[in-house]
Amino acid sequence: VITDRSDRGGISIRRGGRDEIPLLQPLWESLHRHHVAIAPHLRQLGDVRSPAESWAGRAKLYQEWLDEPDAFVLLAEHAGEPVGYAVVHLRAREESWGTGDRIAELETLTVLPAYRGRGIGGLLVDAVYEQLRRVGVAQLGVSVISSNRDAIRFYERLGLLPFVISYLGNVPRVPREPADREQP
Ligand SMILES: CC(C)(COP(=O)(O)OP(=O)(O)OC[C@H]1O[C@@H](n2cnc3c(N)ncnc32)[C@H](O)[C@@H]1OP(=O)(O)O)[C@@H](O)C(=O)NCCC(=O)NCCS
């Protein structure tokens, strides 16, 4: 379903249909490899999943998100081939700050390695903002692997504010020793 098109430097941005999720597989797999490469400190969480296994889980989530109201996928295409994409769905408002009633979550933004640094990520974000203005959503959030410095620079340049710091670790197999606990 093509509902939006723009064209700059041979790159066109359009809304993708739910049936086009399979087109995203090679791009997701490239992002998966990028994440694994930049985050050796996370290996202790478990073995790295194969790209195909990673995609299987992600594709299922995309199906679920795209069934939600006002969720969308945007494709960046060059010569008719996808070279980047963004997936966005909506979540509830923040309770401590006066955000709008719904907040957009940028679940994936990625551009194929050979196409990075040419403004395609920026075009995708502009198109995301355009879609969000149409449905009256005023905030956008994104989670980034803590060691993904290039992406962090990209989001900070956009003016996004550092928000929560999220932690992930293994549950100890046995109860912690008293010596491992902080003294009261
Ligand atoms: C982050 C990303 C989507 C930005 O898209 P892009 O088309 O490269 O970005 P633009 O050309 O519009 O903007 C350039 C900025 O993107 C960032 N960037 C990230 N990776 C980059 C790369 N390999 N080459 C150049 N710029 C990169 C930088 O902040 C750069 O600004 P700089 O001039 O200060 O280096 C893209 O680089 C990418 O897919 N990175 C790997 C996947 C990823 O980390 N996605 C975010 C997951 S939360």
The ligand as an SDF file (V2000), in Angstrom:
LIG
                    3D

 48 50  0  0  0  0  0  0  0  0999 V2000
   21.8640    5.0900   12.4200 C   0  0  0  0  0  0  0  0  0  0  0  0
   21.4720    5.0730   10.9320 C   0  0  0  0  0  0  0  0  0  0  0  0
   20.0500    4.5750   10.7790 C   0  0  0  0  0  0  0  0  0  0  0  0
   21.5570    6.4940   10.3960 C   0  0  0  0  0  0  0  0  0  0  0  0
   21.2410    6.4750    9.0200 O   0  0  0  0  0  0  0  0  0  0  0  0
   22.2310    7.1760    7.9620 P   0  0  0  0  0  0  0  0  0  0  0  0
   21.5470    7.1650    6.6440 O   0  0  0  0  0  0  0  0  0  0  0  0
   23.5860    6.5550    8.0590 O   0  0  0  0  0  0  0  0  0  0  0  0
   22.2660    8.6410    8.6140 O   0  0  0  0  0  0  0  0  0  0  0  0
   22.3920   10.0550    7.8990 P   0  0  0  0  0  0  0  0  0  0  0  0
   23.2780    9.9390    6.6950 O   0  0  0  0  0  0  0  0  0  0  0  0
   21.0530   10.6490    7.7350 O   0  0  0  0  0  0  0  0  0  0  0  0
   23.1340   10.8330    9.0600 O   0  0  0  0  0  0  0  0  0  0  0  0
   24.5330   10.6190    9.2840 C   0  0  0  0  0  0  0  0  0  0  0  0
   24.7370   10.3480   10.7450 C   0  0  0  0  0  0  0  0  0  0  0  0
   24.3000    9.0350   11.0490 O   0  0  0  0  0  0  0  0  0  0  0  0
   25.1690    8.4520   11.9900 C   0  0  0  0  0  0  0  0  0  0  0  0
   25.7760    7.2370   11.4620 N   0  0  0  0  0  0  0  0  0  0  0  0
   25.6270    6.0370   12.0350 C   0  0  0  0  0  0  0  0  0  0  0  0
   26.3040    5.0920   11.3860 N   0  0  0  0  0  0  0  0  0  0  0  0
   26.9250    5.6860   10.3440 C   0  0  0  0  0  0  0  0  0  0  0  0
   27.8000    5.2240    9.3090 C   0  0  0  0  0  0  0  0  0  0  0  0
   28.1840    3.9410    9.2140 N   0  0  0  0  0  0  0  0  0  0  0  0
   28.2550    6.0960    8.4140 N   0  0  0  0  0  0  0  0  0  0  0  0
   27.9130    7.3980    8.5180 C   0  0  0  0  0  0  0  0  0  0  0  0
   27.0810    7.8900    9.4640 N   0  0  0  0  0  0  0  0  0  0  0  0
   26.5960    7.0460   10.3860 C   0  0  0  0  0  0  0  0  0  0  0  0
   26.1640    9.4660   12.3720 C   0  0  0  0  0  0  0  0  0  0  0  0
   25.6520   10.1660   13.4910 O   0  0  0  0  0  0  0  0  0  0  0  0
   26.1950   10.3630   11.1720 C   0  0  0  0  0  0  0  0  0  0  0  0
   26.5800   11.6140   11.5310 O   0  0  0  0  0  0  0  0  0  0  0  0
   28.1560   12.0230   11.5520 P   0  0  0  0  0  0  0  0  0  0  0  0
   28.3570   12.8300   10.3240 O   0  0  0  0  0  0  0  0  0  0  0  0
   28.2830   12.7780   12.8110 O   0  0  0  0  0  0  0  0  0  0  0  0
   28.9900   10.7740   11.5330 O   0  0  0  0  0  0  0  0  0  0  0  0
   22.4180    4.1790   10.0890 C   0  0  0  0  0  0  0  0  0  0  0  0
   23.7090    4.6640   10.1720 O   0  0  0  0  0  0  0  0  0  0  0  0
   22.3980    2.7230   10.4830 C   0  0  0  0  0  0  0  0  0  0  0  0
   21.6340    1.9460    9.9290 O   0  0  0  0  0  0  0  0  0  0  0  0
   23.2540    2.3290   11.4090 N   0  0  0  0  0  0  0  0  0  0  0  0
   23.3630    0.9250   11.7970 C   0  0  0  0  0  0  0  0  0  0  0  0
   22.0800    0.4200   12.3820 C   0  0  0  0  0  0  0  0  0  0  0  0
   21.7170    1.1330   13.6510 C   0  0  0  0  0  0  0  0  0  0  0  0
   22.5460    1.2640   14.5230 O   0  0  0  0  0  0  0  0  0  0  0  0
   20.4820    1.5740   13.7490 N   0  0  0  0  0  0  0  0  0  0  0  0
   19.9700    2.2190   14.9310 C   0  0  0  0  0  0  0  0  0  0  0  0
   19.4610    1.1620   15.8490 C   0  0  0  0  0  0  0  0  0  0  0  0
   18.6820    1.9080   17.2780 S   0  0  0  0  0  0  0  0  0  0  0  0
  1  2  1  0
  2  3  1  0
  2  4  1  0
  2 36  1  0
  4  5  1  0
  5  6  1  0
  6  7  2  0
  6  8  1  0
  6  9  1  0
  9 10  1  0
 10 11  2  0
 10 12  1  0
 10 13  1  0
 13 14  1  0
 14 15  1  0
 15 16  1  0
 15 30  1  0
 16 17  1  0
 17 18  1  0
 17 28  1  0
 18 19  1  0
 18 27  1  0
 19 20  2  0
 20 21  1  0
 21 22  1  0
 21 27  2  0
 22 23  1  0
 22 24  2  0
 24 25  1  0
 25 26  2  0
 26 27  1  0
 28 29  1  0
 28 30  1  0
 30 31  1  0
 31 32  1  0
 32 33  2  0
 32 34  1  0
 32 35  1  0
 36 37  1  0
 36 38  1  0
 38 39  2  0
 38 40  1  0
 40 41  1  0
 41 42  1  0
 42 43  1  0
 43 44  2  0
 43 45  1  0
 45 46  1  0
 46 47  1  0
 47 48  1  0
M  END
$$$$
